[in-house]
Amino acid sequence: MADRAQSGAVTALVWLIGLAVFINYVDRGTLGIAAPQLKADLGLTATDYGLAASAFFWVYAPGQLVAGWLVGRTSAGWLLAAGLGLWGLATAATGLAGGLAALVVLRLLLAVGEAVTFPALFKLIVDHVDAGRQGAANAALSIGLALGPAFGTLAGGLLLASLGWRWLFAIVGGVTLLWLVPWIATLRRLPPPADHGSAGGDGPTYLQILFTRAALSLSLTQVCWGFGLYFLVTWLPLWLVEVRHYHLADMAWIGALAFAAQAVAALIGGQVNDMLRKRGMAPGPVRRGGAMLGTLMTAAGLAGIPLSASQGALIAALLIAGFGIGIMHVSVNMIAQMFAGPTAVGKWTGIQNGFGNIAGIVNPIITGLIIDATGSYDSAFALAAVMPLVALFSLVFLVPRVAPIDWDQRKGASTPITSM
């Protein structure tokens, strides 16, 4: 009975991990959904709006390093609970913002809360989910990442059309806090973390991780691929309304398609990883191949969106981009977990996501400047489509052989132990 109860707690953990990421992306993406009304009501230029969207990542990116350190010294589950409570309150309070300054401050608070999410979740997966189910756990995480923007775009767009942007933030923030109820109950039932044998202590330092070719090249991959993802999350709703002249309700349905496709691709990607592992295939090449396919599809979809001459072509481009993002996210997460291992996964995630979210800092600002300078989204779309191709170059030529790093051996080595 005890084993069954503990297994049930781990199953609940996997579902709640996906739900936490879902909520995370609904909350951070609400600004993009609200933008068609909020931008006009607060008198913001495209550059102002880009600044507000970028502000989140000023704290979120470096906050990954702090969070990665914290998950090795405290309970990852309770740390996540505290972070979610803070970001839910910050989301709700955004509905009271009266100008750019207040908007920036509340986005910074949102970032403080959300920064703990991925380091904590990766640590929980490594500690509590056995290797045969980690593909499913990572798929749940990536499905949450996809369905968050999908549901946020759809439901948020409909709420925006009927109630306005202030009520949109208040409702989303209030619902966020409800997740804490099942999460706290699950934490109390979880079995102790898996015994990772001699892998103990604090593991490698940040510098030891950073000075590996694997961490640097995978971080570069995530920066370049993330540029395209954050472009869609931040600017797609505005583009659909301002350029294609969709009404808010229609924008909600069409904009949700890319993220719905991302969820389907994440589910398939996670299941395929677990299936191929059971059939004896080496996981490293499978994960790298998935990431490469994802970057190509992301680039192709982003390039096709502004070139679409009909609604059908637009939908096809959105679906291609969404499938690419979903496959890429599952694959890159599993590559990172494989390189890092249990003792380094928190810090590794902090470094990789910290670098990766540089894209979230620069994309809104660069895109806003391009739009204000040219009066068009075309150049911004072109840049967003090129960046995943740089990620593909990194995956092919820079990321070393995907295999666990022996941190004990590395402490005495002067060069990275992984090779092509």
Protein Blocks (a to p, Z undefined) as FASTA:
>chain_A
ZZmmmmmmmmmmmmmmmmmmmmmmmmmmmmmmmmmmmmmmnopafklmmmmmmmmmmmmm
mmmmmmmmmmmmccfklmmmmmmmmmmmmmmmmmmpgbfklmmmmmmmmmmmmmmmmmmm
mmmmmmmmcfklmmmmmmmmmmmmmmmmmmmmmmmmmmmmmnojklmmmmmmmmmmmmmm
mmmmmmmmpccdddehjagcjbjafklmmmpmklmmmmmmmmmmmmmmmmmmmmmmmmmm
mmnopafklmmmmmmmmmmmmmmmmmmmmmmmmmmmmnopafklmmmmmmmmmmmmmmmm
mmmmmmpcbfklmmmmmmmmmmmmmmmmmmmmmmmmmmnommlmmmmmmmmmmmmmmmmm
mmmmmmmmmmmmnopaklmmmmmmmmmmmmmmmmmmmmccdddddfklmmmpcbdfbdZZ
